[in-house]
């Protein structure tokens, strides 16, 4: 349970980090601190709080949050080390990803290259999805049996939903840093063509985890549409927006965060419904399941089990022999 709480804490810290990253981008504060890994010659953790004003507050705060997420990720990976081969591997992937994120953020400052942000932003969303997935895999919900195995078409559809959602996040980064709007609009059409169908089919499975997760995914999709329209109007139209500058700043930042949550929900749904696939079975053979207790027999209750004849009780057999 401690590992699960650590994963939840890492996911929450990552969500806050994404918000600060959006604030850095949308306030133009990416280069407010010109050096890295130091901050105006100070050690990252020793820079005086009195100096955190204006863009420095956003940029240096972003760095502090990034360091916090990095430390939490190391602790999470250590906690996952004895939880089976699959979770051990995912923990290592999380560490490598968070290190790569830190290096990319530093290179963005040192090299002053805008194109690095096109990798840095989407990778942050992918990291959030990974940590949320770890929070699911270490939770009691992951041990809740499925009544029936999802059919192959649905399992493949969840993977397509993950792919189009992440592609849309990449296209969103192109809007932010290059102004490529209509590709992002086309990506939204693809997402709305795939994700609602997947959520409808997932709800029909009746699974105790997949059903509410599909509803949450659909709700996030509706919220994301509203935020996307608002962000478009705030940036590309002369229409007056209530709240003016505060709203104009908040809309794309929240839009970015909800995009990450959408991806995370899609990934967890795919993991849940693909739990009986071959890749999970191979991972479970040597480790007793995901985390040592999430093997395929625990995740899937085959309907054929109920059709198996029950062994005759000895007492019953003895009474019948006497008759």
LINFENTA-V256565 format. One line per field, one symbol per residue. ss: DSSP state (~ for helix, > for strand, _ for the rest). phi: phi as a letter, one per 20 degrees, with the letter a starting at -180 (. if undefined). burial: 1 if it has 24 or more other ideal C-beta (glycine too) atoms within 12 Angstrom, else 0. Layout:
# LINFENTA-V256565
ss->???
phi->???
burial->???
This chain:
# LINFENTA-V256565
ss->_~~~~~~~~~~~~~~~~~~~~~~~~~____________>__>_~~~__~~~___~~~~~~~~~~~~~~~~~~~~~~~~~~____~~~~~~~~~~~~~~~~~~~~~~~~~~~__~~~~~~~~~~~~~~~~~~~~~~~~__~~~~__>_____~~~~~~~~~~~~~~~~~~~~~~~~~~~__~~~~~~~~~~~~~~~~~~~~~~~~_____~~~~~~~~~~~~~~~~~~~~~~~~~~~________~~~~~~~~~~~~~~~~~~~~~~~~~~~~~____~~~~~~~~____~~~___~~~~>__~~~~~______~~~~~~~~~_
phi->.ffffffffffffffffffffffffedmegdfdedbefclneggedffffeecmffgffffffffffffffffffffffegddofffffffffffffffffffffffgffeldfffffegfffffffgfffffffffeefffeffefbffffffffffffffffffgfffffffffdcmeffffffffffffedfffffffffffmffdfffffffffffffffffffffffffedceffdgnlffffffgfffgfffgfffffffffffffedfefffffffefecmofnnbdfgffecdfffgfeffefffgfffffffff
burial->00110110111111111111111111101111100110100001001000000001111111111111110111111011001111111110111011111101110110000001111111111111111111111110111011001100011011111111111111111111100000010011001101111110111010101110110111011001101101110110000000000001111111111111111111111111111110010011001011111111001100000000000000000000000
